[in-house]
Amino acid sequence: MEPVPTENHTSPQIAPSPPPSQAAPMPAANSSRKSSGAILWFRDLLISALASVLIITFLYQPVRVEGTSMLPRLEDRDRIFINKFVYHFAAIEHGDVVVFRYPRDPEKSYIKRVIALPGDSIRIEHGRVILNGKPLREPYVPSEYRDNRSMAEIIVPPDSYFMMGDHRSISSDSRDFGPVDRDLIYGKAVFVYWPARDLGVVH
């Protein structure tokens, strides 16, 4: 058991004040501390800036949305960050919004939503997506953006993904150019940073 300090009931002791000559301040020491603090602050700021540059350069990439096929969440000319490395250690999932090279012209990039994974069966009946035999719930597609297109059932090939835009009535997607090879997918849309009115996570 640790000893408990006892209270001293004797008269309190007061240390004598030093002579005035000994109580003089030491401005040199204070100045040295301020200088040292400024150097540490600048160092931390520099490290933070370098870390931000490295993260954005090697992990996230800023891109600009062109077109309105992903309305209402993504508008034309929105600036977003895409994560370029997430799919090196995580699987692509239903509902992910991804950026990929257009299969018919790899110089172009498209942004769409993943609707079906390799091995999934998918068909479309008058705009209603049937995934693996069940109607797919799609809260990201407002009723005014739906269309009446139909598509015969297909099985998504290995290492391929079926993509669709949220604005179904104007989107050119896997209904037109087919499933997208995994090698063409290079990022996941994660965050809108401009304009301020659209700021937020991409779902």
Secondary structure, DSSP 8 states (H G I E B T S, - for coil): ---------S---------GGGS---HHHHHHHHHHHHHHHHHHHHHHHHHHHHHHHHTEEEEE--SSTTTTTS-TT-EEEEESSHHHHS---TT-EEEEE-TT-TTSEEEEEEEE-TT-EEEEETTEEEETTEE---TTS-GGG-----EEEEE--TTEEEEE-SSTTT--SHHHH--EEGGGEEEEEEEEEESGGG-EE--
